[in-house]
Amino acid sequence: MKKIAYIEIDTHAEIAQAFMNIMEGSQHFSVDYYFSKRIKDQVIAAGSNVFLSDSSMILDQLKTKEYDLIILGTVHRYFNTFLAITKKYNTSVITHNLNFTRASKFDLIQSVFKGDIIYRLKLWWKEGLLYAGKVYQTSKSLVVLDEALVSERHQFLPLFYTKNFVPSENESLMIVIPGGVSQKRRDYNHIFKTIQKINTDRKCEFIFLGKAKDKELKQIEQLSSNLLKNISVTYFSDRVSVNDFEKWMQKADVLWCPIQQETEFFSIKEIYGKTKMTGNLGDSIAFGKLAVFPKNYPSALNFILPEKDNIFEQLSELSNTHFDFQKSYSREEVQKRLKQLLNGFIAS
């Protein structure tokens, strides 16, 4: 049995959870997970080998065991630590922002003064920000979570599979908008304006499945008090727990994902579907839900539909449309593809 270490001491708890889920019960790989306390508190780790870690501990922890492969879940800080790991071990890095990985040292220095200067100066002086590109260059392999981002250097890491659950029969049309309610990465202004204009006799509910705060929270509160009686909105002012997220996603008839075309990471422009993956793609696969994305989102996937002018009519029709996610995204099929990839990394 091959031994793998999965390290997430930074950001993406949901990706760590997805890896744990797909690797659970594997007969081919034994995985140790090294998580920061913040990540550990966000995942469900029943039956997994989970060790508390941070940037000051991880190098010593890796010395005590021999691993065939190290997977870095996120490299958005602690660059000096991660560079030491990539130099010493057979390492694969999950890449979330392609343009950031290609940024020059000059680009990175410029970016320090475009955002949270104190935090970014810390990354520069104490965490080796200027080594960022070198971490990705030194790593034996780079992987992405969206097949559309595959290139000569980036291979596809299949993690998301469609879970088995009994579809709920809703009295009303349940439209779920997954993700943090912020205008920064999704066009919630478009959502609010569209819901206000809906004129239908059908009973329907819009679920904003993510924490809403500040301006967006006030907009939702105002929206909810000015709707037809048969239309309602559900929203959350606190972080949505994993269990609550899964409950609402299972109830959904269809997903509505108003992703902004452009975003930034470390003040470097990224484009969803071209240089950056949206988590809504994994949501759609995991829960077997058709999803409506903006017209400008580039996707060849049959379960991602471009938004039409009459979006409410489109969402209503899709709630009665079946797509066989199990054909390509069953747990067995995804595990098979993942096994081939990991074995290739270990053998190379």
N, C-alpha and C positions, 0 to 999 in steps of 0.2 A: 504494500500500500504506500503510495506516494504521500509525502508530507508537505503541506502548504501552510504558510503564515499569511493571514489577511490583516492588514494594518489600517485602521481608521482612527486617527487621533485629531482629525480636523473637523470635517463638515458633514459628509453625506451618510447620515445614519440610515436613510431609506435604501441606499444602494447596498450597504453592509447587510441590512435585513434581507434584501433580495438574494444576496449571495448565500447567506445562511440558510434561507428557505430552500434554494435549489440544491444545495450541497447536503442537506439533511439526509442521513441514512445512506450516504455514498459508500459503496463497496470498494471504490478505487482510490479515494483520497481521504486523508485525515487532515482536518483543518484546525489550526489554532488561531484564535481571534485576539488581536491586541487593540483594545479600545480605550480612548480617553473616557473619563467619568461621564462627560456630557453625552457621548455616543452610547455608552453602556446603559445609561438611564433611559435611552429612547428605543432600545431594541428588545425584542422578546428572544431570550437566549436559552430556552429550555434544551438541555441535552448537549449543548455546545461547549467546547473548551474556550472559555473567555477569560482573558487576563487584562487587568487594569494596567494602562500604560500611559506614557506621555513622551515628549521629545527628549527628556533627560534620561529616560529609562530604556527606551526601545533597543538601542544598540547593545546594551548589556544583556537584555532579555534574549535577543536573537543569538548571542554567543553560546547560550546554554543548550541549544538544540540545533540539529542539522536539518535544514529544510531543502526540499528539491526546488521550491519556487516561493518567492515572496511577492505578494500582490499589495500595491499601495492604492488604497481606495480614493484618496485625494492628495494632491500635491499643490496646495495653495498657500502654504507657509512651511516653516521648519525646513527650508530648502537645504541648509548645510547638513542637517541630520539625514534627510532623504538621499542626498548626493552620496554620503558615506555608505548608505545601504546599497544603492545601485552600483557602486564601484566594487563592492565586496560580494554581493549575492546575485543570483539569477532572479532578476526583478522585472515584474510587469506593472505598468502604471495605467490606471484608468484615467483617461483624458477627458475632461469636461469642457474645456474652452480651448479650441485649437489655435486661435490667433494669439492667445496668451502664451502658448508653448513656443511660438515662433518669434516672440517679441525680442528685440535686441536689448542689450544692456542700457543703451541710450533711451529706448522706449520706456523701459522699466523705471529708470531714474526720473524721467519726465513725469511718469504717472504718480510718483510719490507725492508730487506737489499739486495733484489735481483732486484729491479726495481727503480722507481722514489722515491728515499729515502725521500726527503723532503715532498712530497705529502703523502707518506705512514706513515711517522712519525706523520703527522698531523692527519691521521685517527686513529692512535694508541693513541696519547696523548689527542686529543680534541674531537674525534667522537666515542670513545669506540670500536675500532677495535676488542679487545679481547672478546667483547660481541656478536660478529657476530653469532657464533653457537647458543648462547642462544636465540637470536631473533627467529631463525627458530624453536628451541625446544619449546619455550613458546607459539608460535602462535597456535591458535586453529586448523588451517588447513594449509596445504601446497598444492599448485597446480602447475602443469606443463602445457605447451602449446603443447606438443607433446605426443600423446598416447603411444608411445614407451617407454617413461620415467616413466610411471605410476608404482607405487609400493604400498606397504602396507601403507606407510606414505604420498605418493604423489598422488593426484587425478587429473584427466584431466579437465582442464578448456577450454571448447569449445568456441572459439572466432571467428575463421576464417570461413567465408561463401563465397560462390561463387557469385560474383556480376553479375547482369544482364546487358549486353551491347551487341550491335550488333558486331559480329566478323568482323574485317576488311579484305578486300580482297587485299592482297599485290601483287604488280607486281613482287617483288623479295622475296626470302626466308628470313624472318626476324628472326634472332636468337638473343635472348636477354640474356645477362649475368648479372643478377641483383646483386647489392651489391657494397660496397666500393672497388675500384680497388687497392687492397693491397695484397701482397704475404703472409701476416701474417695469414689470415684465408681462403684464396682461392688460388688455384694453377694457377696463371695467367701465369706463365712461360710455363706451359703445353698448355694453350689456345693460347699463342702467337706462339709457335712452330707448333701447329697443323694447325692454320690458314695459316701460311706461306707455308705449304706443300699441301694445297688444290689445286687440279687441276680439274676444272669443267667448263662447258660452262654455267651452270645455274647462273643467276644473284642472288647474295645473299648479305645480309648486317648483320654485327655483331655489336650489340649495347652494349657497356660497360656501363651499367646503374648504375653508381655510380661515386663519385668523384675520379678522378685519379690525383696523384701527385708524385713528386720525381722520383725515378727510373722507376716506372711503367708508368708514364706519358710519359717519354722519350721513353720507349719501344713501347708504342702505336703509338706515333708520327712517329717513325722509321718504324713500321709495316705498317702504313697507306700509306706510300710513296713507298712501295715495294710489291704491290699486283697486281694481274691481274685486268684488267679494269672492269670486271664484279663482282669483289669482293670489298666491301667497309667496313670501320669501322666507327662507330660514338662513340664519347667519350666526357666526360665532365671534365673540369678542376675546376669547382665550384660545390658546393653541389647541387644535383638535387632536385628541388622543388617537393612537393607532387603531384601537377597537372601534371608536366612533367613526373614524374615516372609513374603515372596512364596512361597517354597518350601512352607512349612507351610499357608498359606492355599489354595494350589492343591490340596494333598492333602486338605483338609477335606471331609468329607461334609456337614456342617452346622455352623452357628455357634450358640454359646450365649452370650448377651450379658446378664448380670444387672445391668443399669444401675440405679443408685440413682435414684429419682424426683427427689429434690432434691439440689442441690449448692450450692456458693457460689463466687463469683468476687469477690475483693476484699471478702470478708465480706458480699457482697450476694447474697441468695438467687436462684438460677436453677433452672428446672424443665426437665428434658430433654424434648424434643418440643414444648415450649411457648415457652420463651424461650432455649433453648440446644440446639444440635445435638450428637448423639453421633457420634464418628468411626466407630462400628460400622456406621452406616448406609452410609457411603461404602465400608467394607470389604465389606459384603454386595453392593453393586452392582459394585464393581471386580472381584471374584472370582466373581461369579455364584453366590453361595451363599445358600440360605434361612437365615434367622436367627430364633432364638427370643428374644423380649424379654419382660420382666415384664408381667404382666396389666395393670398400671396405666399402661403406656407408651402414649400416644395416637398411633396410626398408622393411616392408611387404605391403606397400601401392602400389596399382596398377598404380597410376599415377606418381610414382617415378621410373625411369628406370635406371638400371646400365649401365654405359658407355661401348660401344663395341669398338673393335679395330678400325673399320672404322667408326669413330664418325660422319663424315660429311654425310655419307650415312644413318646412323641411324637418324640424325636430319632431313634429307630430308624426310624420310619415316614417322617420327612422325608428321611432319607438316600436313600430310593428314590423321592422325589417330584421331578418335573421342573418347572421354571419357566423360561419363555422370556424371559430378560433382554435378549437381543439385539433384541427387538421395540421396546423403549422406550429401551434404554441402549446401543445400538451406538455405536461411535466416530463414525460418520457422522452419526447422529441428534443426538448431544450437541453435536458441532461445529456443526451447523446452527443449533441453538437458541442456542448461545453467540455465534455470529456475529451473529445478529439482535439480541441484547442489547447487545453491544459497539458495534455500528453505531449503535444507538439512543442510547447514552451519548455517542458522539462527535458525532452530529448535533445533539443537544439543546443 
